[in-house]
Amino acid sequence: MRPAPGDLLRVDGRASVQFAGDRALIFRVVSVPDLPAYHGWIWLAGYVLDRRGLATAKREIYVQVAGLRPAPQQVPPRQVSRRGAASGGPPHERSGPVP
């Protein structure tokens, strides 16, 4: 699988030893630079994403194509109502007379 712009990848020790263990990351590909690389390796430019799916750093990485895996889809954060309870719907409406 050759990555393409927009792909969301899990980059870990299978892709390169520099991303092994707790250095693994979720990476959003922005471009695939046409730079010289060894057979089976590739340069990728993009953004490292945090647990909420927000970009935290722009990076260029050098990885083995065979070690790249699609990242699990990010779940959008749940909305919080005005009363502070998490919900999937709109904020609660007040009942009773309006002051």
N, CA, C and O atoms as CSV, one atom per row, in Angstrom:
chain,resi,resn,atom,element,x,y,z
A,1,MET,N,N,0.846,-1.182,0.000
A,1,MET,CA,C,0.000,0.000,0.000
A,1,MET,C,C,0.886,1.239,0.000
A,1,MET,O,O,1.695,1.415,0.911
A,2,ARG,N,N,0.751,2.068,-0.970
A,2,ARG,CA,C,1.482,3.334,-1.015
A,2,ARG,C,C,0.569,4.416,-0.459
A,2,ARG,O,O,-0.522,4.624,-0.989
A,3,PRO,N,N,0.986,5.110,0.595
A,3,PRO,CA,C,0.146,6.148,1.189
A,3,PRO,C,C,-0.131,7.281,0.211
A,3,PRO,O,O,0.632,7.526,-0.723
A,4,ALA,N,N,-1.242,7.963,0.452
A,4,ALA,CA,C,-1.647,9.101,-0.367
A,4,ALA,C,C,-2.055,10.239,0.557
A,4,ALA,O,O,-2.408,9.995,1.711
A,5,PRO,N,N,-2.015,11.477,0.073
A,5,PRO,CA,C,-2.458,12.594,0.894
A,5,PRO,C,C,-3.868,12.341,1.450
A,5,PRO,O,O,-4.766,11.889,0.740
A,6,GLY,N,N,-4.027,12.644,2.735
A,6,GLY,CA,C,-5.307,12.432,3.404
A,6,GLY,C,C,-5.367,11.147,4.206
A,6,GLY,O,O,-6.229,11.004,5.073
A,7,ASP,N,N,-4.458,10.198,3.935
A,7,ASP,CA,C,-4.457,8.939,4.679
A,7,ASP,C,C,-4.113,9.180,6.143
A,7,ASP,O,O,-3.294,10.039,6.469
A,8,LEU,N,N,-4.744,8.417,7.011
A,8,LEU,CA,C,-4.480,8.447,8.444
A,8,LEU,C,C,-3.792,7.128,8.786
A,8,LEU,O,O,-4.375,6.057,8.616
A,9,LEU,N,N,-2.542,7.209,9.274
A,9,LEU,CA,C,-1.728,6.018,9.487
A,9,LEU,C,C,-1.293,5.874,10.935
A,9,LEU,O,O,-1.091,6.865,11.638
A,10,ARG,N,N,-1.150,4.633,11.369
A,10,ARG,CA,C,-0.491,4.337,12.646
A,10,ARG,C,C,0.951,4.010,12.283
A,10,ARG,O,O,1.216,3.077,11.526
A,11,VAL,N,N,1.873,4.787,12.828
A,11,VAL,CA,C,3.289,4.603,12.561
A,11,VAL,C,C,3.926,4.100,13.852
A,11,VAL,O,O,3.975,4.817,14.851
A,12,ASP,N,N,4.413,2.861,13.823
A,12,ASP,CA,C,5.012,2.266,15.018
A,12,ASP,C,C,6.294,1.548,14.633
A,12,ASP,O,O,6.838,1.781,13.554
A,13,GLY,N,N,6.774,0.687,15.500
A,13,GLY,CA,C,8.036,-0.013,15.279
A,13,GLY,C,C,8.076,-0.872,14.039
A,13,GLY,O,O,9.161,-1.203,13.561
A,14,ARG,N,N,6.920,-1.247,13.499
A,14,ARG,CA,C,6.910,-2.030,12.260
A,14,ARG,C,C,7.359,-1.185,11.075
A,14,ARG,O,O,7.905,-1.705,10.102
A,15,ALA,N,N,7.121,0.136,11.167
A,15,ALA,CA,C,7.492,1.042,10.079
A,15,ALA,C,C,8.936,1.528,10.211
A,15,ALA,O,O,9.610,1.761,9.208
A,16,SER,N,N,9.407,1.679,11.451
A,16,SER,CA,C,10.785,2.099,11.704
A,16,SER,C,C,11.053,1.986,13.198
A,16,SER,O,O,10.177,2.266,14.016
A,17,VAL,N,N,12.266,1.574,13.550
A,17,VAL,CA,C,12.595,1.413,14.967
A,17,VAL,C,C,12.482,2.720,15.743
A,17,VAL,O,O,12.294,2.698,16.959
A,18,GLN,N,N,12.594,3.849,15.067
A,18,GLN,CA,C,12.494,5.133,15.781
A,18,GLN,C,C,11.089,5.394,16.321
A,18,GLN,O,O,10.908,6.289,17.146
A,19,PHE,N,N,10.088,4.625,15.870
A,19,PHE,CA,C,8.711,4.803,16.333
A,19,PHE,C,C,8.231,3.625,17.180
A,19,PHE,O,O,7.026,3.434,17.346
A,20,ALA,N,N,9.158,2.840,17.714
A,20,ALA,CA,C,8.804,1.667,18.519
A,20,ALA,C,C,8.286,2.079,19.898
A,20,ALA,O,O,8.616,3.150,20.407
A,21,GLY,N,N,7.472,1.208,20.486
A,21,GLY,CA,C,6.983,1.396,21.851
A,21,GLY,C,C,6.149,2.647,22.024
A,21,GLY,O,O,5.216,2.899,21.261
A,22,ASP,N,N,6.499,3.440,23.049
A,22,ASP,CA,C,5.701,4.634,23.353
A,22,ASP,C,C,5.978,5.792,22.401
A,22,ASP,O,O,5.420,6.876,22.570
A,23,ARG,N,N,6.833,5.578,21.404
A,23,ARG,CA,C,7.091,6.614,20.398
A,23,ARG,C,C,6.210,6.453,19.161
A,23,ARG,O,O,6.354,7.204,18.195
A,24,ALA,N,N,5.297,5.479,19.183
A,24,ALA,CA,C,4.361,5.296,18.063
A,24,ALA,C,C,3.491,6.541,17.940
A,24,ALA,O,O,3.274,7.259,18.916
A,25,LEU,N,N,3.001,6.787,16.739
A,25,LEU,CA,C,2.170,7.975,16.528
A,25,LEU,C,C,1.105,7.741,15.468
A,25,LEU,O,O,1.179,6.810,14.666
A,26,ILE,N,N,0.117,8.617,15.497
A,26,ILE,CA,C,-0.907,8.665,14.451
A,26,ILE,C,C,-0.505,9.811,13.534
A,26,ILE,O,O,-0.216,10.913,13.999
A,27,PHE,N,N,-0.486,9.548,12.225
A,27,PHE,CA,C,0.073,10.491,11.252
A,27,PHE,C,C,-0.907,10.720,10.112
A,27,PHE,O,O,-1.364,9.768,9.479
A,28,ARG,N,N,-1.234,11.996,9.847
A,28,ARG,CA,C,-2.079,12.378,8.704
A,28,ARG,C,C,-1.153,12.791,7.576
A,28,ARG,O,O,-0.414,13.768,7.703
A,29,VAL,N,N,-1.187,12.048,6.459
A,29,VAL,CA,C,-0.314,12.323,5.313
A,29,VAL,C,C,-0.809,13.562,4.569
A,29,VAL,O,O,-1.984,13.672,4.218
A,30,VAL,N,N,0.121,14.488,4.338
A,30,VAL,CA,C,-0.180,15.685,3.551
A,30,VAL,C,C,0.383,15.532,2.145
A,30,VAL,O,O,-0.254,15.907,1.161
A,31,SER,N,N,1.604,14.967,2.068
A,31,SER,CA,C,2.208,14.742,0.752
A,31,SER,C,C,3.201,13.589,0.841
A,31,SER,O,O,3.657,13.205,1.918
A,32,VAL,N,N,3.516,13.056,-0.335
A,32,VAL,CA,C,4.499,11.988,-0.445
A,32,VAL,C,C,5.613,12.541,-1.336
A,32,VAL,O,O,5.563,12.417,-2.559
A,33,PRO,N,N,6.627,13.158,-0.696
A,33,PRO,CA,C,7.705,13.770,-1.479
A,33,PRO,C,C,8.421,12.748,-2.352
A,33,PRO,O,O,8.584,11.591,-1.965
A,34,ASP,N,N,8.844,13.185,-3.526
A,34,ASP,CA,C,9.572,12.320,-4.452
A,34,ASP,C,C,11.070,12.460,-4.161
A,34,ASP,O,O,11.819,13.055,-4.936
A,35,LEU,N,N,11.485,11.893,-3.016
A,35,LEU,CA,C,12.877,11.955,-2.597
A,35,LEU,C,C,13.503,10.571,-2.732
A,35,LEU,O,O,12.802,9.564,-2.633
A,36,PRO,N,N,14.808,10.512,-2.955
A,36,PRO,CA,C,15.465,9.202,-3.059
A,36,PRO,C,C,15.298,8.410,-1.765
A,36,PRO,O,O,15.390,8.967,-0.671
A,37,ALA,N,N,15.054,7.116,-1.898
A,37,ALA,CA,C,14.879,6.239,-0.737
A,37,ALA,C,C,15.297,4.829,-1.127
A,37,ALA,O,O,15.289,4.464,-2.303
A,38,TYR,N,N,15.662,4.045,-0.119
A,38,TYR,CA,C,15.962,2.642,-0.365
A,38,TYR,C,C,14.690,1.903,-0.761
A,38,TYR,O,O,13.581,2.342,-0.458
A,39,HIS,N,N,14.868,0.785,-1.438
A,39,HIS,CA,C,13.726,-0.030,-1.857
A,39,HIS,C,C,12.877,-0.408,-0.635
A,39,HIS,O,O,13.400,-0.914,0.358
A,40,GLY,N,N,11.572,-0.159,-0.717
A,40,GLY,CA,C,10.655,-0.490,0.372
A,40,GLY,C,C,10.490,0.610,1.403
A,40,GLY,O,O,9.669,0.481,2.311
A,41,TRP,N,N,11.241,1.677,1.284
A,41,TRP,CA,C,11.154,2.804,2.207
A,41,TRP,C,C,10.563,4.010,1.488
A,41,TRP,O,O,10.604,4.086,0.260
A,42,ILE,N,N,10.013,4.953,2.254
A,42,ILE,CA,C,9.360,6.119,1.659
A,42,ILE,C,C,9.417,7.304,2.616
A,42,ILE,O,O,9.396,7.140,3.836
A,43,TRP,N,N,9.489,8.484,2.043
A,43,TRP,CA,C,9.377,9.726,2.820
A,43,TRP,C,C,7.911,10.148,2.834
A,43,TRP,O,O,7.232,10.066,1.810
A,44,LEU,N,N,7.419,10.598,3.989
A,44,LEU,CA,C,6.062,11.125,4.114
A,44,LEU,C,C,6.116,12.471,4.827
A,44,LEU,O,O,6.882,12.645,5.775
A,45,ALA,N,N,5.314,13.410,4.376
A,45,ALA,CA,C,5.169,14.699,5.051
A,45,ALA,C,C,3.744,14.782,5.571
A,45,ALA,O,O,2.798,14.385,4.890
A,46,GLY,N,N,3.599,15.298,6.781
A,46,GLY,CA,C,2.256,15.409,7.335
A,46,GLY,C,C,2.260,15.881,8.767
A,46,GLY,O,O,3.200,16.528,9.228
A,47,TYR,N,N,1.186,15.544,9.465
A,47,TYR,CA,C,0.984,16.014,10.830
A,47,TYR,C,C,0.810,14.857,11.797
A,47,TYR,O,O,0.134,13.875,11.492
A,48,VAL,N,N,1.429,14.980,12.969
A,48,VAL,CA,C,1.214,14.052,14.071
A,48,VAL,C,C,-0.074,14.501,14.764
A,48,VAL,O,O,-0.254,15.685,15.051
A,49,LEU,N,N,-0.972,13.539,15.029
A,49,LEU,CA,C,-2.248,13.861,15.666
A,49,LEU,C,C,-2.273,13.367,17.099
A,49,LEU,O,O,-1.690,12.331,17.419
A,50,ASP,N,N,-2.959,14.121,17.971
A,50,ASP,CA,C,-3.119,13.679,19.353
A,50,ASP,C,C,-4.344,12.782,19.468
A,50,ASP,O,O,-4.968,12.447,18.461
A,51,ARG,N,N,-4.694,12.391,20.697
A,51,ARG,CA,C,-5.828,11.480,20.914
A,51,ARG,C,C,-7.157,12.052,20.458
A,51,ARG,O,O,-8.088,11.303,20.159
A,52,ARG,N,N,-7.253,13.378,20.401
A,52,ARG,CA,C,-8.501,14.019,19.962
A,52,ARG,C,C,-8.535,14.238,18.451
A,52,ARG,O,O,-9.526,14.733,17.914
A,53,GLY,N,N,-7.449,13.867,17.767
A,53,GLY,CA,C,-7.403,14.045,16.324
A,53,GLY,C,C,-6.914,15.415,15.900
A,53,GLY,O,O,-7.052,15.787,14.734
A,54,LEU,N,N,-6.337,16.183,16.838
A,54,LEU,CA,C,-5.830,17.515,16.524
A,54,LEU,C,C,-4.343,17.441,16.184
A,54,LEU,O,O,-3.590,16.709,16.825
A,55,ALA,N,N,-3.926,18.203,15.175
A,55,ALA,CA,C,-2.523,18.224,14.771
A,55,ALA,C,C,-1.673,18.859,15.857
A,55,ALA,O,O,-1.999,19.935,16.360
A,56,THR,N,N,-0.571,18.187,16.222
A,56,THR,CA,C,0.321,18.721,17.252
A,56,THR,C,C,1.697,19.082,16.706
A,56,THR,O,O,2.404,19.892,17.307
A,57,ALA,N,N,2.088,18.497,15.579
A,57,ALA,CA,C,3.402,18.784,15.004
A,57,ALA,C,C,3.411,18.428,13.529
A,57,ALA,O,O,2.801,17.445,13.107
A,58,LYS,N,N,4.116,19.245,12.747
A,58,LYS,CA,C,4.316,18.947,11.327
A,58,LYS,C,C,5.656,18.243,11.214
A,58,LYS,O,O,6.654,18.698,11.773
A,59,ARG,N,N,5.677,17.106,10.475
A,59,ARG,CA,C,6.902,16.313,10.381
A,59,ARG,C,C,7.072,15.709,9.011
A,59,ARG,O,O,6.111,15.539,8.261
A,60,GLU,N,N,8.313,15.388,8.696
A,60,GLU,CA,C,8.645,14.522,7.568
A,60,GLU,C,C,9.255,13.281,8.185
A,60,GLU,O,O,10.161,13.373,9.013
A,61,ILE,N,N,8.756,12.112,7.782
A,61,ILE,CA,C,9.245,10.864,8.358
A,61,ILE,C,C,9.689,9.920,7.247
A,61,ILE,O,O,9.208,9.991,6.116
A,62,TYR,N,N,10.612,9.042,7.597
A,62,TYR,CA,C,11.177,8.055,6.665
A,62,TYR,C,C,10.817,6.685,7.214
A,62,TYR,O,O,11.288,6.308,8.288
A,63,VAL,N,N,9.990,5.932,6.496
A,63,VAL,CA,C,9.424,4.689,7.023
A,63,VAL,C,C,9.388,3.589,5.964
A,63,VAL,O,O,9.477,3.847,4.764
A,64,GLN,N,N,9.254,2.353,6.450
A,64,GLN,CA,C,9.066,1.211,5.555
A,64,GLN,C,C,7.585,1.129,5.178
A,64,GLN,O,O,6.719,1.108,6.053
A,65,VAL,N,N,7.306,1.083,3.907
A,65,VAL,CA,C,5.920,1.027,3.434
A,65,VAL,C,C,5.206,-0.200,3.995
A,65,VAL,O,O,4.044,-0.111,4.388
A,66,ALA,N,N,5.893,-1.350,4.036
A,66,ALA,CA,C,5.265,-2.595,4.503
A,66,ALA,C,C,4.857,-2.526,5.975
A,66,ALA,O,O,3.997,-3.294,6.407
A,67,GLY,N,N,5.458,-1.617,6.756
A,67,GLY,CA,C,5.143,-1.516,8.173
A,67,GLY,C,C,4.035,-0.546,8.505
A,67,GLY,O,O,3.639,-0.448,9.667
A,68,LEU,N,N,3.519,0.178,7.522
A,68,LEU,CA,C,2.457,1.160,7.776
A,68,LEU,C,C,1.109,0.467,7.907
A,68,LEU,O,O,0.827,-0.491,7.188
A,69,ARG,N,N,0.283,0.948,8.818
A,69,ARG,CA,C,-1.060,0.412,9.045
A,69,ARG,C,C,-2.065,1.564,9.074
A,69,ARG,O,O,-1.737,2.657,9.537
A,70,PRO,N,N,-3.280,1.330,8.586
A,70,PRO,CA,C,-4.308,2.376,8.730
A,70,PRO,C,C,-4.573,2.604,10.222
A,70,PRO,O,O,-4.598,1.658,11.010
A,71,ALA,N,N,-4.766,3.844,10.588
A,71,ALA,CA,C,-5.069,4.170,11.983
A,71,ALA,C,C,-6.550,3.949,12.238
A,71,ALA,O,O,-7.366,4.083,11.326
A,72,PRO,N,N,-6.904,3.609,13.483
A,72,PRO,CA,C,-8.328,3.512,13.803
A,72,PRO,C,C,-8.965,4.889,13.623
A,72,PRO,O,O,-8.338,5.914,13.892
A,73,GLN,N,N,-10.196,4.899,13.172
A,73,GLN,CA,C,-10.887,6.168,12.964
A,73,GLN,C,C,-11.088,6.880,14.287
A,73,GLN,O,O,-11.447,6.263,15.289
A,74,GLN,N,N,-10.854,8.183,14.282
A,74,GLN,CA,C,-11.042,8.988,15.476
A,74,GLN,C,C,-12.532,9.175,15.735
A,74,GLN,O,O,-13.302,9.397,14.800
A,75,VAL,N,N,-12.942,9.086,16.998
A,75,VAL,CA,C,-14.323,9.321,17.382
A,75,VAL,C,C,-14.444,10.781,17.748
A,75,VAL,O,O,-13.676,11.266,18.579
A,76,PRO,N,N,-15.407,11.518,17.140
A,76,PRO,CA,C,-15.528,12.934,17.469
A,76,PRO,C,C,-15.888,13.106,18.942
A,76,PRO,O,O,-16.607,12.279,19.502
A,77,PRO,N,N,-15.394,14.177,19.577
A,77,PRO,CA,C,-15.712,14.389,20.984
A,77,PRO,C,C,-17.211,14.568,21.196
A,77,PRO,O,O,-17.912,15.115,20.344
A,78,ARG,N,N,-17.688,14.097,22.344
A,78,ARG,CA,C,-19.106,14.220,22.665
A,78,ARG,C,C,-19.413,15.650,23.053
A,78,ARG,O,O,-18.564,16.358,23.595
A,79,GLN,N,N,-20.624,16.063,22.774
A,79,GLN,CA,C,-21.051,17.404,23.150
A,79,GLN,C,C,-21.322,17.443,24.647
A,79,GLN,O,O,-21.668,16.428,25.251
A,80,VAL,N,N,-21.164,18.606,25.232
A,80,VAL,CA,C,-21.451,18.776,26.648
A,80,VAL,C,C,-22.603,19.758,26.770
A,80,VAL,O,O,-22.586,20.835,26.174
A,81,SER,N,N,-23.615,19.367,27.560
A,81,SER,CA,C,-24.778,20.240,27.745
A,81,SER,C,C,-24.423,21.391,28.675
A,81,SER,O,O,-23.349,21.399,29.276
A,82,ARG,N,N,-25.317,22.355,28.796
A,82,ARG,CA,C,-25.098,23.489,29.685
A,82,ARG,C,C,-25.019,23.056,31.133
A,82,ARG,O,O,-24.412,23.753,31.947
A,83,ARG,N,N,-25.604,21.942,31.474
A,83,ARG,CA,C,-25.569,21.447,32.848
A,83,ARG,C,C,-24.305,20.642,33.116
A,83,ARG,O,O,-24.079,20.218,34.249
A,84,GLY,N,N,-23.464,20.420,32.084
A,84,GLY,CA,C,-22.191,19.741,32.275
A,84,GLY,C,C,-22.236,18.245,32.023
A,84,GLY,O,O,-21.198,17.588,32.086
A,85,ALA,N,N,-23.409,17.685,31.739
A,85,ALA,CA,C,-23.488,16.248,31.472
A,85,ALA,C,C,-23.194,15.990,30.006
A,85,ALA,O,O,-23.678,16.709,29.132
A,86,ALA,N,N,-22.395,14.956,29.738
A,86,ALA,CA,C,-22.100,14.612,28.345
A,86,ALA,C,C,-23.349,14.038,27.699
A,86,ALA,O,O,-24.086,13.267,28.313
A,87,SER,N,N,-23.573,14.420,26.463
A,87,SER,CA,C,-24.732,13.903,25.733
A,87,SER,C,C,-24.439,13.938,24.261
A,87,SER,O,O,-23.539,14.649,23.812
A,88,GLY,N,N,-25.178,13.190,23.523
A,88,GLY,CA,C,-25.023,13.203,22.078
A,88,GLY,C,C,-25.988,14.170,21.425
A,88,GLY,O,O,-25.936,14.371,20.212
A,89,GLY,N,N,-26.865,14.770,22.206
A,89,GLY,CA,C,-27.887,15.643,21.644
A,89,GLY,C,C,-27.677,17.087,22.020
A,89,GLY,O,O,-26.627,17.462,22.540
A,90,PRO,N,N,-28.697,17.907,21.750
A,90,PRO,CA,C,-28.582,19.337,22.032
A,90,PRO,C,C,-28.625,19.592,23.534
A,90,PRO,O,O,-29.033,18.714,24.295
A,91,PRO,N,N,-28.204,20.791,23.978
A,91,PRO,CA,C,-28.247,21.125,25.398
A,91,PRO,C,C,-29.671,21.024,25.939
A,91,PRO,O,O,-30.644,21.197,25.205
A,92,HIS,N,N,-29.772,20.742,27.235
A,92,HIS,CA,C,-31.086,20.611,27.869
A,92,HIS,C,C,-31.816,21.941,27.886
A,92,HIS,O,O,-31.201,22.997,28.033
A,93,GLU,N,N,-33.123,21.884,27.734
A,93,GLU,CA,C,-33.947,23.086,27.823
A,93,GLU,C,C,-34.471,23.194,29.222
A,93,GLU,O,O,-34.724,22.175,29.865
A,94,ARG,N,N,-34.643,24.396,29.717
A,94,ARG,CA,C,-35.203,24.606,31.049
A,94,ARG,C,C,-36.699,24.464,30.980
A,94,ARG,O,O,-37.339,24.911,30.028
A,95,SER,N,N,-37.251,23.836,32.000
A,95,SER,CA,C,-38.710,23.744,32.051
A,95,SER,C,C,-39.202,24.628,33.178
A,95,SER,O,O,-38.449,24.950,34.097
A,96,GLY,N,N,-40.441,25.015,33.110
A,96,GLY,CA,C,-41.028,25.885,34.138
A,96,GLY,C,C,-41.080,27.313,33.660
A,96,GLY,O,O,-40.751,27.614,32.512
A,97,PRO,N,N,-41.496,28.189,34.548
A,97,PRO,CA,C,-41.661,29.598,34.161
A,97,PRO,C,C,-40.330,30.267,33.875
A,97,PRO,O,O,-39.311,29.952,34.489
A,98,VAL,N,N,-40.361,31.188,32.939
A,98,VAL,CA,C,-39.178,31.947,32.589
A,98,VAL,C,C,-39.080,33.137,33.510
A,98,VAL,O,O,-40.057,33.872,33.647
A,99,PRO,N,N,-37.931,33.367,34.159
A,99,PRO,CA,C,-37.837,34.490,35.108
A,99,PRO,C,C,-37.936,35.829,34.434
A,99,PRO,O,O,-37.873,36.862,35.102
